[in-house]
Amino acid sequence: MDVALCTINNTIYDIATFEALGEPTLSQLRRHLLCPRCLGAGYYRKAARSGQAACFGARPHADYCDMAGPESKTCLGDTLADADVVNSGERIEVDFDFGAQAFIHVAESHPDSAYGRSARGTGQGGQRTHTRQRRLSTLLKNLMFSEDFRGSDQLISVDTGLFPVREFFVPFAQARVDERGLMRGYWGLVSDAAATGDQPPSLWLNTGGRQDLSVVVGADLVDDFTQRFPIMELEDLAGAYVLVFGCVRLSKNDKKYIAVSDISRITVNKVM
Ligand SMILES: [Zn+2]
């Protein structure tokens, strides 16, 4: 899209005017952008070394929005394929094993597996629940593109327990520091990324909006991260969506962050 709405000063910018703001204003304002038409979460990308011009984008645009023109790269791949739709009747188990194939098995609702085996044979095991393993990337797509999924009561099973989807997954904008350190699936748009700190640096994925929350990939995980989610430069992460399993903490200078504990606990959906 050619223009973006900045919610800090309620101003619509074109690229030239936006870039004329210069640093550090631009760095601040780029975390507060929306599509002016449908108010979809927006982002700004600097010109790429590969020659791609600086641009605004929003993910996703509303179906009716005409700002996602055919020239816009942001709309490519921004749909939920039928094969990726999580059915409302299934119980979800998270597949952290990257590259593993999704499979379906039928579990008895009775927790005693020995009882379950016999019950399966006699057909007296009570109600059957279909449990299906789902990869993080699939869960993130459903969160991005399916309002039904975001608000659903279906259960997701993780190592800390069994939770309704609508409680387990938390948009970055609603993330709160949890003193109990409970794990949740936090997700949302990355406005920009930065490599900061000691050598080697950590990777900070900054989220849009007023919540001032960042997802931190520690220095020891940065190589794994860039192998799994290849990028040419940090600007490639502007406009990406991230789902991370972890908990929100507060740094010494009151900055909210989620530290990635294991590379299998994060997934990235980049702008195509
Ligand atoms: Zn739009």
Boltz pocket constraint, residues with backbone or C-beta under 6 A from the ligand:
constraints:
  - pocket:
      binder: B
      contacts: [[A, 35], [A, 36], [A, 37], [A, 38], [A, 39], [A, 40], [A, 58], [A, 60], [A, 61], [A, 62], [A, 65], [A, 66], [A, 67], [A, 68]]
      max_distance: 6.0
